[in-house]
Amino acid sequence: MGILQNSESQTRVGLRTRRGLKGAVERNRLKRQLRAILYTQRFPLRPGMDVVIVIHPKALSLSPTRMKDELRTLCKHIGALA
């Protein structure tokens, strides 16, 4: 996960998967889950940031609740939370 200040007032999020995550179905399922966490649950990211989230193969075994907790911990660690 990484963040960078952008010149816009809006936060942009990019999702990337690791090579070890085989199969488009699994990759897309994880991306949909993360988008749901970020957008529908109003995840509090700081405005004006570019955030890149790299999804590891270990994320396949996480429940959506655990994934949300893990994402919140990572965002707090790198200073991306509002």
PyRosetta script that sets phi, psi and omega in degrees:
from pyrosetta import init, pose_from_sequence

init()
pose = pose_from_sequence("MGILQNSESQTRVGLRTRRGLKGAVERNRLKRQLRAILYTQRFPLRPGMDVVIVIHPKALSLSPTRMKDELRTLCKHIGALA")
pose.set_psi(1, 141.2)
pose.set_omega(1, 178.0)
pose.set_phi(2, -149.8)
pose.set_psi(2, 156.0)
pose.set_omega(2, 178.3)
pose.set_phi(3, -132.9)
pose.set_psi(3, 154.5)
pose.set_omega(3, 177.1)
pose.set_phi(4, -152.0)
pose.set_psi(4, 138.0)
pose.set_omega(4, 177.8)
pose.set_phi(5, -67.6)
pose.set_psi(5, 136.7)
pose.set_omega(5, 174.2)
pose.set_phi(6, -114.9)
pose.set_psi(6, 174.6)
pose.set_omega(6, -176.4)
pose.set_phi(7, -92.1)
pose.set_psi(7, 8.2)
pose.set_omega(7, -179.8)
pose.set_phi(8, -106.4)
pose.set_psi(8, 165.5)
pose.set_omega(8, 179.4)
pose.set_phi(9, -87.2)
pose.set_psi(9, -5.8)
pose.set_omega(9, -175.2)
pose.set_phi(10, -102.7)
pose.set_psi(10, 146.5)
pose.set_omega(10, 176.7)
pose.set_phi(11, -90.2)
pose.set_psi(11, 132.5)
pose.set_omega(11, 177.6)
pose.set_phi(12, -112.0)
pose.set_psi(12, 139.8)
pose.set_omega(12, -177.8)
pose.set_phi(13, -123.0)
pose.set_psi(13, 131.5)
pose.set_omega(13, 175.2)
pose.set_phi(14, -117.0)
pose.set_psi(14, 138.5)
pose.set_omega(14, 178.9)
pose.set_phi(15, -114.2)
pose.set_psi(15, 132.3)
pose.set_omega(15, -179.0)
pose.set_phi(16, -133.2)
pose.set_psi(16, 145.9)
pose.set_omega(16, 177.9)
pose.set_phi(17, -110.6)
pose.set_psi(17, 154.7)
pose.set_omega(17, 177.5)
pose.set_phi(18, -80.6)
pose.set_psi(18, 159.9)
pose.set_omega(18, 179.5)
pose.set_phi(19, -62.7)
pose.set_psi(19, -31.3)
pose.set_omega(19, -178.3)
pose.set_phi(20, -69.6)
pose.set_psi(20, -7.9)
pose.set_omega(20, -179.3)
pose.set_phi(21, -92.6)
pose.set_psi(21, 89.7)
pose.set_omega(21, -175.1)
pose.set_phi(22, -84.9)
pose.set_psi(22, 147.1)
pose.set_omega(22, 175.2)
pose.set_phi(23, 93.7)
pose.set_psi(23, 121.5)
pose.set_omega(23, -178.3)
pose.set_phi(24, -64.1)
pose.set_psi(24, -32.6)
pose.set_omega(24, -178.8)
pose.set_phi(25, -62.3)
pose.set_psi(25, -46.6)
pose.set_omega(25, 179.8)
pose.set_phi(26, -66.9)
pose.set_psi(26, -44.1)
pose.set_omega(26, 179.3)
pose.set_phi(27, -60.0)
pose.set_psi(27, -47.2)
pose.set_omega(27, -177.6)
pose.set_phi(28, -68.5)
pose.set_psi(28, -34.7)
pose.set_omega(28, 177.5)
pose.set_phi(29, -62.8)
pose.set_psi(29, -44.9)
pose.set_omega(29, 178.6)
pose.set_phi(30, -64.4)
pose.set_psi(30, -40.5)
pose.set_omega(30, 178.4)
pose.set_phi(31, -63.8)
pose.set_psi(31, -41.2)
pose.set_omega(31, 177.6)
pose.set_phi(32, -63.1)
pose.set_psi(32, -41.4)
pose.set_omega(32, 178.6)
pose.set_phi(33, -62.2)
pose.set_psi(33, -43.6)
pose.set_omega(33, 179.6)
pose.set_phi(34, -67.1)
pose.set_psi(34, -40.0)
pose.set_omega(34, 176.8)
pose.set_phi(35, -61.6)
pose.set_psi(35, -40.2)
pose.set_omega(35, 178.5)
pose.set_phi(36, -62.8)
pose.set_psi(36, -42.2)
pose.set_omega(36, 178.5)
pose.set_phi(37, -63.2)
pose.set_psi(37, -46.3)
pose.set_omega(37, -175.4)
pose.set_phi(38, -70.1)
pose.set_psi(38, -42.2)
pose.set_omega(38, -170.3)
pose.set_phi(39, -100.4)
pose.set_psi(39, -44.2)
pose.set_omega(39, -175.6)
pose.set_phi(40, -81.1)
pose.set_psi(40, -25.9)
pose.set_omega(40, 180.0)
pose.set_phi(41, -98.4)
pose.set_psi(41, 12.1)
pose.set_omega(41, 176.1)
pose.set_phi(42, 52.5)
pose.set_psi(42, 56.0)
pose.set_omega(42, 178.3)
pose.set_phi(43, -64.6)
pose.set_psi(43, 124.9)
pose.set_omega(43, -169.4)
pose.set_phi(44, -81.0)
pose.set_psi(44, 76.9)
pose.set_omega(44, 176.5)
pose.set_phi(45, -87.1)
pose.set_psi(45, 147.5)
pose.set_omega(45, 178.3)
pose.set_phi(46, -64.3)
pose.set_psi(46, 142.5)
pose.set_omega(46, 178.4)
pose.set_phi(47, -72.6)
pose.set_psi(47, 152.6)
pose.set_omega(47, 176.5)
pose.set_phi(48, 76.6)
pose.set_psi(48, 28.7)
pose.set_omega(48, -178.4)
pose.set_phi(49, -122.2)
pose.set_psi(49, 148.3)
pose.set_omega(49, 167.8)
pose.set_phi(50, -103.4)
pose.set_psi(50, 121.8)
pose.set_omega(50, -177.7)
pose.set_phi(51, -117.9)
pose.set_psi(51, 129.4)
pose.set_omega(51, 176.0)
pose.set_phi(52, -115.8)
pose.set_psi(52, 125.2)
pose.set_omega(52, 179.8)
pose.set_phi(53, -112.6)
pose.set_psi(53, 123.1)
pose.set_omega(53, 178.1)
pose.set_phi(54, -100.5)
pose.set_psi(54, 121.8)
pose.set_omega(54, -177.0)
pose.set_phi(55, -92.9)
pose.set_psi(55, 122.9)
pose.set_omega(55, 180.0)
pose.set_phi(56, -93.2)
pose.set_psi(56, 155.4)
pose.set_omega(56, 178.8)
pose.set_phi(57, -57.1)
pose.set_psi(57, -27.1)
pose.set_omega(57, 178.9)
pose.set_phi(58, -63.1)
pose.set_psi(58, -21.1)
pose.set_omega(58, -178.4)
pose.set_phi(59, -68.5)
pose.set_psi(59, -15.7)
pose.set_omega(59, 179.2)
pose.set_phi(60, -60.2)
pose.set_psi(60, -33.1)
pose.set_omega(60, -175.4)
pose.set_phi(61, -89.1)
pose.set_psi(61, -2.4)
pose.set_omega(61, -177.8)
pose.set_phi(62, -83.2)
pose.set_psi(62, 142.0)
pose.set_omega(62, 172.4)
pose.set_phi(63, -77.3)
pose.set_psi(63, 159.5)
pose.set_omega(63, 179.1)
pose.set_phi(64, -57.9)
pose.set_psi(64, -36.3)
pose.set_omega(64, 178.4)
pose.set_phi(65, -65.9)
pose.set_psi(65, -44.0)
pose.set_omega(65, 179.2)
pose.set_phi(66, -66.6)
pose.set_psi(66, -37.1)
pose.set_omega(66, 178.5)
pose.set_phi(67, -63.6)
pose.set_psi(67, -41.2)
pose.set_omega(67, 178.6)
pose.set_phi(68, -63.6)
pose.set_psi(68, -43.3)
pose.set_omega(68, 178.4)
pose.set_phi(69, -63.2)
pose.set_psi(69, -42.1)
pose.set_omega(69, 179.5)
pose.set_phi(70, -64.6)
pose.set_psi(70, -42.5)
pose.set_omega(70, 179.1)
pose.set_phi(71, -64.7)
pose.set_psi(71, -41.5)
pose.set_omega(71, 178.0)
pose.set_phi(72, -62.7)
pose.set_psi(72, -41.5)
pose.set_omega(72, 179.0)
pose.set_phi(73, -63.6)
pose.set_psi(73, -45.1)
pose.set_omega(73, 179.2)
pose.set_phi(74, -63.8)
pose.set_psi(74, -43.8)
pose.set_omega(74, 179.7)
pose.set_phi(75, -64.2)
pose.set_psi(75, -38.3)
pose.set_omega(75, 177.9)
pose.set_phi(76, -65.8)
pose.set_psi(76, -39.3)
pose.set_omega(76, -178.8)
pose.set_phi(77, -64.1)
pose.set_psi(77, -38.0)
pose.set_omega(77, -178.3)
pose.set_phi(78, -95.7)
pose.set_psi(78, -0.2)
pose.set_omega(78, 175.7)
pose.set_phi(79, 81.1)
pose.set_psi(79, 30.1)
pose.set_omega(79, -178.8)
pose.set_phi(80, -93.4)
pose.set_psi(80, -8.9)
pose.set_omega(80, -178.8)
pose.set_phi(81, -82.3)
pose.set_psi(81, 145.5)
pose.set_omega(81, 179.5)
pose.set_phi(82, -76.1)
pose.dump_pdb("model.pdb")
